[in-house]
């Protein structure tokens, strides 16, 4: 505990595992492979890495520094610097609650597939029929989502620096081992996998356009977890002895590595099977169920893979829940237990609606404004657009303005580098904050509202 009663992570390794775990989740393993394929493979991968360097790394630094300076929930850390700017923290809370309302649902799908692989490995003759049949059921997907939510909430009752830190410090190294093993297996044993590797690794610049760039930026926002309070929340639990800049590098590198490894597993596997790699969210489930359910030893590989993905789900959800739990606990003064219960109930109510949106409520559509005209989206797609394509870039844009104009670069530098102990802020860092990152956010806004075609 610190002098002000704020619990600290027990070790630098523990913090990095929790922070990397928050960043490494479904965004890397479930969403990155199909976006990488749709975005041209190699050119998307290069664009993604460049954006990590120019945007993700500095944003992790800014958010973590704000959190460590404020040492409180994601609303209060902004208010400690300027009372008028607490709204940025409330936007983060709305965003994370919205994301959790579909993230837990997909986490339930992952749990279902992990159990299915372990117990039987039987997904019927058509894995796509199995997938669609499962997610459209009115009750079963909600039950699996509830199990995921309950485990997450129960462990958070003890605080993110206690049991969660210990659990994440174990499952994250295991996750990387599983991803490497599955990637090697896929590339070495599947026919035509080499074609998938070529497409994934060799850039074709003819595939590059502003939409590919905007998709890569949005994927970085969701995958790394910037713009919605993750690192301001975790930063509140970091001691003054930590080097925030080097920790931010480690988190960014590990997140990028996990996404790249997931691509090595999924894209060559799908190419090798001649499957439709553009099918989107269903890709991960269909590919793994069809391929690894039929290969010698495939059931074991499939079981390991989905257990690994499940680890990534939990490692992310611990922090996703903590953002709002900490706000309810400290800002709204409800206490830990009541905060966990209320946040969980709000999220689960959203889970029920989103899950039913794939079945009984599939006909329910919500309007989305677009330059080309009003579009109608299902519950999952609408929440995905609102949180990932509006609130996340808005959070990043507001954080940049806050650091540059409200907190000021001098005060920010003092906290980030601990009074010069760990270095100093460079002109390039300031340029990224006031120009490069805001321009990236504008491109995302233009994309989601249909201006980029």
N, C-alpha and C positions, 0 to 999 in steps of 0.2 A: 504493500500500500504506500502511496505517496503521502506527503504531509497534509494534503487537502482531502485525503480519504479516497482518492481515485485509485482503483485497482490497476496494477501494471502487469503486463505480460511477464512471465517468469524468466524468459530468455529471449535473445534476439532470434534464435532459430524458431522458437514457438510463435513469435509475432509474424515472422516471414511466412511460416506455414499457414497460419490463419489468414494473413493478408493474401497470399497466393491462392489459398483455398477459396477465398471469397471471389477472387478474379477468375479462377479456373473452375468452370462449371459447364452447364449445358451450352453456354455461348461458344465455348471452345470445341466441345466434342460433338454436340448435336447440330449446332447452327453453322459453324465455320465451314465444315466440308462441303455442304451443298451450296453455300454462298460462294466459296472458292471455285467450285466447278462452274456455277452460273456466271461468275465474273471473269472467266477466261483462264482459270488455273494459275499458271506461273505468273502472269502479270498481276493477278489479284494478290498473290502471295507477296510479291515484291512491294506492291502498293501498301499492303497491310503492315509490313515490317517498317517501311518508311514512316507511316503514320504513328506507329508505336513510338518511334524515336522522337518525332516532332510534336506529338500531342499527348500520348498516354503517359510517358515518363514525366514530363513537367506537370501534368495535371495531378498525378499521384503525389508529387512533391508538394504542390500547393495545398491540396486537400488535407494531407497528413500534417503539414505545418499548422494549418488553421485548427485542426483537431487537437494537436498537442498544446498549442497556445491556450485554447479555450478550456480543455480538460473537462468536457461535459458532453451533453447530447448535441445532435447535429443542428438544432435550432439555437441553443444557448451559446455555442462556440462562435457563431456569427454575431450574436447580440453582445458578447463580451467586447468585441471590437467596435461595433456600431449597433445601437438598439434598433435602428430602422431596417437592418438587413437580416433579421431573423426569418423573414419570409423565404429566403433561399433554403433554409433548413426545412421549412414546411413543404416547399415544393419537392424536396428530396424525400420527405416522408410519404407524400401522395404518390410519388413515382415508385418508390420501393413497395408500397402496398399494392399498387397496380401490377407490378411485375410479379410479385409473389402470388397473385391471384391466378396466373397461368403457369408460373414456374413450378409450383407445387403439383399442379395437375400433371405436367409432363414428367416430373419426378416420380409420380405414382405410376406412370407408364413404364418408366425405367425399372422400378421395383417389380412390377408385374413381369416384365421380360426376364429380369434376373432370376426370379423364382421359377418361371416357366422353363428356362434353360436348365437350371439346377435339378428340378424335379422330373422333367420328361424330355425337354428339347423338342417337343412336338408342336408345330405351328400350322399343321394342316398342309394341304396340297398347295394352297395359294397364300403366301405370307401377307400379301396386301389385303386379302379378304379377312384374314385373322386380325390384322391391325385395325382395319376400319370397323369390323364387327365389335372389337373390344372397346374402342374409344367412343362408339356410339351408344353403348349400353347406358341406361340411366343410373344404375347403382354401383356396379363393380368398380369403375374407374374412380368414383368418389371415395370408396372404401380404401383403395390403395393410396390415394392422395391423403386421406386422413391419417393413415399409418405414418407416412413421411412427415406430415405436419406434427403429429404427436411426438415422434422421436426428437425432432428438432426443438420443439417447445420444451419438452421435459429436460433436455440437456442444458438449455439456456436458463432454466430456473436457477442453476448454480453459477451463472455468470460466464461471459465469454473468455475470461482469463483463467478459468478453473478447468472443469472437465472438458469443455470444448477445445481449449488449447491443447490438452493432452491427447484427445482423440484425433484432432487434425494433424498433430505432429507425427502420428502413426500412419494415418490413411493417405496423406499426401505423397510420401515417398513410395508407398505401395502402388498408388495410382500411376506414377511415372514408370515404374517397373512393368506394370500391366500394359500400358500403352506401347512401350518399346517392344515388349514381347509380341503383342498382337500385330504391330506394324511389320516386324521382321517376318512373322508367320505369313501375313497377307502377301507381302512382296516376294517372298521366296517360294511359295507353294501354288499360288493361283495363276492359271493361264491368262495371258494378255495383261497381267498386272503391270508389266513394264510399260505398256501404252498409257496406262493411268499415271504412272510415275512421270513419264515424259510430259504429259499434259499438265500435271501438277507442278512440275519443277522448271520447265523451260518456258520462259515468257514469250508470248506472241503479242507484240505491241499493237497489232490491228484490233485486238479485243478491248483496248483501253478507251474509255470515254468518261465523261463526268458522272454518269450513273454508276459505273464500276467504282469510281473514286468515292462517291457518296455512300455506296453500300459498304465499302471497306471502312470508312470513317465510322459509320453507324455500328458496324460489327465490333470495332475497337472499343467504342463507348460501352456496349453491352458486355463484351467479353472481359475487358479489364475492370469494368465497374466504376467508371468515372462519371461524375456529374450527378450522382444520386446519393451522396452521403456515406458511402462505404468507408472511405479513407479518413473522412473527418471523424467518423464514429470510432474507427480503430485507432486513429492518431491520439484520441483522448486517453488511451491506455498505454501510450509509449512513454518511457522515461526520458528525461533530459539527456541522458548519456548516449542515447541512440543517434546514429548518423542517418538522418532522414534521406539524404541524397543517395547514399549507397544502398539503403534498404529499398528505395523506390526502383533502383536499377534491378535489384534482385527480383522484385515482384514482377516487373515488366518482362524480364527475360524468361522467368518461369511460366508466365501466362502465355507468351508467344510460343515457347517450346511446346507447351501442352496442345495448343491449337494446331501447330505444324504436325505434331505426332498424330493427332486425330485425323488430319488429312491423309497421312501416310497409311492409316488403317482403312478408312472408309473409301477414298477415291480409287486406289488400286483394286480394292475388293469389288467395288461396283463395276469398274471397267472389266475386270476379269470375268464377271458373271454376265456381262452384257446388259446390265440393268439400267433403268432410266435414272441417271444421277441427278436429274433436274426436278425430281418429284418433291423436293423441299423437306418439310418437317418429318415426313414418313420415311425418308431415306435411311436414317440410322437404323430404324427398327426393321424395315423390310430387308435391307442388305444383310444385316447380321443374322436375322432369323433364317433367311433363305440359304445363304452361303454356309455359315457355320453350323447350321442344322443338318447339313448333308455331307460335309467333308469328314474324313477320318480324324477323330480327335476334335472335330469342330464344336461339339457340344461343350467340351471343357473350355475351349477358347472363347466361345460365346458367353459361357458362364462368367469367366474371368473378366471379359470385356464389360459386361453389364454390371458386374460388381464394382469394377473400376469407375464406370459412369455414375453409379449410385454413390460412391465415395465423393465424386466431384459435386453431385447434387447436394449432399449434406454439408460438405465443406463450404459451399456457397450460401446455403440457406441459413447457416448459423449466423453469418454476418448480415444477410438480408433482413432477417427477423430482428436482429439486434438494433438496427437503425431505428425502427419504430419503437421497439421495446424500451430502449434507452430514453427516447423522447417522452414516452408515457411515464416511465419510472421517475425521471428527473425533472423535466420541464413541467409536466402535468402533475408531478408529485403523487403518483399512484402507488409507488413501491414496486419492487421487482416482480413479485408473484402476480399481483393484479395486472401489471403491465403486460406480462407474458400472456396471461389468459385473454385479456381484451384484444390484443393484437392478433392472437391466434384465431379468435372467433371472427374478427373482421376478415382476415385472410381466408378462412375456411368458407365463409358465406360467399366470397368471391369465387373460390374454387368450385363450389357447387354450380354456380351460374355458368362459369366457363366450361366446365366438364359437360353440363347439359347442352351447351352450345354446339357440341360435336354430335349430339343425338336428338333428344326430344325438342330442344330449342334451336335446332340448326336453321330453322326458318326465320329466327329473330335477327334482324340486321340493323346496324346503326349507321347513320350518315357520316361520311368523311368528305370535307371540302377539298376539291382538287381544281387545278387550273383548267383541266379538260371537262369539268362538270362534277356534280355531286356523285360520289361513289358510295355503295352500301357494303359494309363489312360485317362479318360475323363477330361474335364477342371476343374470341381470341385475337383475330386479326386487328380489331379496333383497339384493344388494349395494347397490343404489340406496337402499333403505330403511335399511339398517344404517348406511351412511356418511352419507347426506344428511339422514336424519330422526332419527338417534340420535347418532352421533359428532360431527357438526358442531354441533348445539345443545349437546351435552355440553361440547365444547371451548370454546364461547363462555361458557357458564355458569361453568366452572372458571376461565377467564381473568378474568372479572369478580370472582369471589371472591378470586382471587390478587392482583389489583390493589388491591382494597379492603381485604382483611384481612391479606394476607401481606406484600406489598411496601409497601403503605400509600400513601395519596393524596399525601402530602408528597414521598416519594421518586419517585413516578410523575410528579408535576408537575415536579420538578427535571429529570428526563430528557426529558420531552415538550417542555418549553419552554426547555430548556438554561439552567437557572439563572435563569429569568425573562426571558431575552433575547427570547423570542418570545411572551410573554403569561403568563397564569396560568389555573389550573383554576377553573372556575365551579361554583357549587352545582348548577346544572342538569346539568353533566357528571357529577357524583357521583351525582345522582339516577338518571340513565340507567344508570350502572354497577351500583348496588345494588338497583334496583327494576325499571325499565322493561325492560331487556334480559333479566334473569332471568325476568320474567313472560312475555315473548315466547317464551322457550325452553320454559317449562312448557306453553304452548299448543301448540307443535310436538309435544312428547311426547304430549300428550293426543290430538292428531290422528293420529299414526302408530300409536298403539295402539288406535284405534277408538272413543275416547270422544266424539268430536265428530260422529260419524255420517257 
